[in-house]
Amino acid sequence: MLILKCAACKRKLWRYDKIGPGEVLRCHKARIQKMYNSQMNGQKIQCSCGKDVGIDKGTFYKMIAKAFTYSGTKRN
């Protein structure tokens, strides 16, 4: 389980169940366990500080690589 945080203000965005060893390029909506400090602004996902962290693509969020950090373990 990973905790994604905003790179600018370090607030928690959501808790995500990552499957596989790769990078976090997409966050599938079905695997998001809990939302914390994120909000929708049109098609963009923003932290509560106003920084864009991803783009809504339907069933998943396409993540902006430098906009977030994460900690935790990935599931194989």
N, C-alpha and C positions, 0 to 999 in steps of 0.2 A: 504494500500500500504506500503510495507516495502522497506527500503534502506539497502542493504547488504554491509558491509565494511570489508576490510581485517583486521584481528586481529593484524597483525604485524605492518603495516604502517598506518592504519586507512583511506586509500583511498577508495572511493566509488567503488564498483564492478558493481552492477546493481540495478535497481528498479524493484521490483517483486510484483505481485498481489497474496498474500497468501490467500487461502480459507480454513477456518476451524481453530479450536483452537490449533492444535497440534504443535509439533516442526518443524523446517525447516530442514528436512532430504533430501528432493528432491526439486529441482527447475525445474518445467516443462518449457521447452523452449517457449511454446506458451503463457505463462503468464509473461514472462520477457518483461517489457515495454521499458526500455532503458538500454543499456550497457555503462559503463564508462571506467574503467581501468582494463579490464580482457582480457586475450589472451589465445589461444589454444596452447598446446605443446603436440602433439600426441593426446592421449586420456585424458590428464589432463588439467584442467582449472587453470590458474595461474593469480595472481595479477601482475601488472606491476613491483612490487618489486621482483618477482621471487618465492613467496610462493605459494604452491599448495593449492587451496581452494575446488576443486571438481574433479569429474571424469565424462566424457561424457558417458552416457549409451543409446544413441539414441535419444529418445524424451524428456529426462530429464537429469539433472546433479545430481549425487549423491554427496552430500555435505560432506566435512570433518568437523566434529563438532567443533573442537577447532581452526579452521583456519579462521573463520569469526565471525562477530557480526552483529546485525541488530537492527534497530529502526523503529518505525512506528506502524500502526495498522493492525490487521488481519481481514479479512472479513468472516462473518459467513454464 
